[in-house]
Amino acid sequence: MSRRVTIRDVARLAHTSVSTVSAAFSTHSSIAPETRQRVLEAANQLGWRADRRASQLRRSDYVVVGVVYEVQQAFQAQLVDALYAAAGKAPGVELFLAGATAHHSELECLRLLLTERCTGLILTGAGLASPHIIEAARTMPVMSLCRSVDLPGVDEVYSDPDQGEDHAIEHLVSMGHRDIWFASAPGRSMGEEREAAFSAAMERRDLTSYMRILRVGDTVGAGVATADAIVEASNPPTAVVAYNDMVGAAIVRRLRQRGIRVPEDVSVVGYDDTDLASDPTIELTTIYQPGEAMAAKALELLNQRMTSGMAGEGEEQRISFPARLVIRSSTGPVRQ
C-alpha cells in the first residue's frame, strides 16, 4: 500500500515551508504569486488537496455541530433547513448531518458524529435511548430540539404541546364536536407529551368519556390504520387529532378513499404545519410549531455552551415556544 501524501511532502517538493504551503491555499494570504504557483504545481504533481475542515478546526472560533435527524420525517427535514439558515448567520459554525433511516439507526448516526470531531450535537429524532444521550453529553454540549428529554447536562428547545392541543380541542368543540379521537405515537418525539396534552384538554371540558386514543405511530401507515378504525367503528368520532401532519394527511386521504367526507363527516387536525398540510388536495388544519425560531434558538444556546463550557447538572436550559392553530378546510361543524 502506498503512503498517503502529506503537506510536508508538498513543502519538500516545492522547496518551501509547511506554513507557506498552507498559506498558498488560503484566499487571504499575501505570499508571492510565483511561490503560490510553485506550491500548486507541487500539490498537483503529488495529488494532494488541502483539508479545509482540518485547518478550520485549528481555529479557536470554529465549531462543528453534528445534527441527528430522521430522513423520513418532514418536520425534522424543515428543522435541518432552518438550522442551515441559522448557521449561515453564525460565522465559524458548520453543520455535519447524520440522517437516520430504516437501515441506519439514530444510534449509528450518533456514533458517526462522535468520531467526526464535532464540538456540539443537536438531536431532533426520538430513537436515541437516554443512556446514549447522557454519555454523549459527558463529552460535548448536547441540544435536544423538539423533544423533551429532561436529562442532566442536556439543553432543550421545543414547542408547548399543552397549548397546541388545547387550541385544537377548543377549535373542534366550538364547532360542536364531542366525540374526538387522538392518533398517538408513543415513543416518538413529544409523543407522550402530546397524548397527555390531548387528554388534559378533553378533561378540562368534561369530555373524557367521549375521547378515544389510538396508539398507532407517526407514519402514513398509522394514518391509514386510524382511518380504517374510524370507518369500522360502531360509534365513530366526528373529529380526530393526529400526532403529526403525515398521519393527519393519510387519515384525510384514506377516509375519502373509503367514502367518508372530510370535514362533513369527520374533521381532521394535524401537528407541525409542514408543507404537506398546505397541499391544496388536503388543506389540513394543524398546530403550527415555529421551526425557524426554535432552530435559531437551539443553535444560539448550543453555540454558547460550546464557547463557554458544557452544561452541568442543574444548569440545563429548557425553552418552550408557543404553538398556534392554523385553520384550513379539513375541519368544519359537527355533522347533524
Secondary structure, DSSP 8 states (H G I E B T S, - for coil): ------HHHHHHHHTS-HHHHHHHT-TT----HHHHHHHHHHHHHHT----HHHHHHTSTT-EEEEEEEETT-HHHHHHHHHHHHHHTTSTTEEEEEEEEBTTB-HHHHHHHHHTTT-SEEEE--S-S-HHHHHHHHTTS-EEEES-----TTEEEEEE-HHHHHHHHHHHHHHTT---EEEEE-TTSTTHHHHHHHHHHHHHHTT-TTT-EEEE--SSHHHHHHHHHHHHH-SS--SEEEESSHHHHHHHHHHHHHTT--TTTT-EEEEEE--GGGG-TTT--EEEE--HHHHHHHHHHHHHHHHHH----TT---EEEE--EEE--TT--S---
